[in-house]
């Protein structure tokens, strides 16, 4: 069964998650949220309901081991830990044959990307809340065995494996970015150092960003575990920080010259530097970590963001060049960035 808005309710009824009486007596809202995979919310007027996700292959037959199947396995593991119940979605059902999972619809939450930046600038309270919540999540994940996972190094850290050629899977802008980074020996050396020291001892989320964080009062719920793996917890923290850094870059005047963009960015960075320091210090309250390694990983994560932004672009614009320069500085001089940005002595 390929799930659509028209048959998702039937799927829930067939698996005992919805009864026919509810279909008759209540009005259900079924909406599509499909991105990388199919996604559908099925909610009642009071906001309660389910979120259903189904694997959507790029082409050809379904993979035996899809990202949805992987997420279901991870959520099953997380559900066994009482200390994680309030910060991860509850897996209600997984259909292995149809590669579809069901979790609760989190209606009484705020999306972090909608509240992280207020009219007056970055919200320091949201930053501190996310820093502490992520540290506590990592404490809980540390107790979960993950020996059977691949522990793959994020693809962007192994940028040496990409070729600077445009084609069906890589735009001209992306190919140009790969060529530029390959030409910078210091960047490639820094990426190689991160790859050679990549840890494989702890489960991490793997795709941390504002869009995968929801706030419920003082709680933070982390969603979308498709890329969870054994790896470096600081990769998750770097993912959060790049959300602020990307927003900072996006706030610059589009179409401006590179020199103007740099000057404007410098003026607006003070508030963002404060919020990054806030995230770091509240993470460190709960969990010790290396600020220098975090900054290098932030550089790598910004390269990933830049590559993704160039998916349909023929070349790099001024904002792209600024983002590349920032990523390069973090990779090559992480100690300086830790001192200047995170106020680490």
Phi, psi and omega in degrees: 000121173271118185287140174223177176296338185273337183239003180296321178297321177298318177303316180293321177296316181299333182254017172074014180266349180213137179254158183296334179295320178297324179295326184277318189270342184234153175271123178258140174254121180242118184234147178271135176231030187295133174227256177294324176234170175292141177214137182220133171262137177236107188232154175267168180303332180280000177095345179284157179164207183229158168241126183246128179236134179230141179300136176235105181290151177293319180193155175074199183289160178293142174291146178293328183235085184274171178294329178290318176299320179295316180298319179299318178297316181294314180298325176298319177295316182295327182293344179280350182255113182301325185289351181255357186301327184272355185237005176223155178295150177271122178283118181267328182194148172223125178258103185294324182295317181266358181049057181227134178242158180230128174232168177293143172282123186268084188280327186268044182231165173245135175285130184300323182295345179269344185236353183293331179240120177263179180300327182272357178131191181300140182272114182291328180293319176297320180298313180294322179297316181292320180300312179293318182297320180293321178297318179292323175300314181296325175299317179291321180293332182298337182272358183261120178299140180220029184298331184280351179277157188290328183066041184288140174290134178309139188303326184291333177288336174258050182295342178296343181273354176265147178258143182279054181237140175277148180187201182297325184257003183211122182286170176298321178296318178295318178298320178296319177300313180301316180297318180296317181290319178302327182283348181260099186301323181296320179294315181295324177295319179294318178296319179296323178295321177295319180294318184288342180249017183292122180280152179228043186245350184221143174289134175230165180291312174091342181220049185282129176194169182308318186297343180255019179233131178237142180252135174228095186063237178268002178269153172234130180248127183258122185247173175063081184258026183297331184255015179300142183197173170282130182184203184268119178304331180292343174295322175296315181295322176297324178298318177296314183296324180295336177297317177291317182296320178295319179297320178300314179295318182296335180286348182285159184293115181290138179087358179285163176292162181298319181295317179294320180298319180296315181297316180295319180298319180299321180293326183270359188280339186305312181296324181286326176297320179296320182288325177295318177297323178297313178302313183297312184294324179284332172292317182291337177301325184261325191216128179284145181197168182268117179294323181295316178294323178301316181295321177296319178292327174299320177299315178296318181294326176292325175298320178297314179300317180297316179300316180295322179294336183269011186304324183241020185255140178280339181200173179273132175267185182298317179295324178295318179297320179297317179294321178296317179296320178296315178299318180298315181298319180293321180292317188276327183231061183293329180294318179297317180297320179298321180290317186279321186270316188260002179058042177266126183287000000 
